[in-house]
Amino acid sequence: ENVFSDEFLEKAGIIRLDKSTMKQLSVKAGDGVSVSRGGVGVVVRAEESEDVGSPAMPKSPLSLMLTDGRDTRHFSATLKKATEPMTTSETLIEGMR
């Protein structure tokens, strides 16, 4: 599957949040969440997770944009309720230039 297709990003463009984090951010399942680190940011869809703990994103071009490329499972980022649209393949590719 093409990891830069809008169809792939629709499935992979999520962040799993526990109930308390969702409440803290004032988001519900399906809302956009801005995830940023070091001046780079993406907007992904919130999904509620039963697991309590750190937010989690699946490995994809969206999460890789936020990491140093070495540790793609554990990284610090700033989360907030998004005011901008979800990140698309077009905006992702443009951001890589």
Buried (B, 14 or more C-beta within 10 A) or exposed (E): EEBBEEEBBEEBBBBBBBEEBBEEBEBEEEEBBBBBBEEEBBBBBBBBBEEEEEBBBEEBBBBBBBBEEEEBEEBEBEBBEBEEEBBBBEBBEEEEE
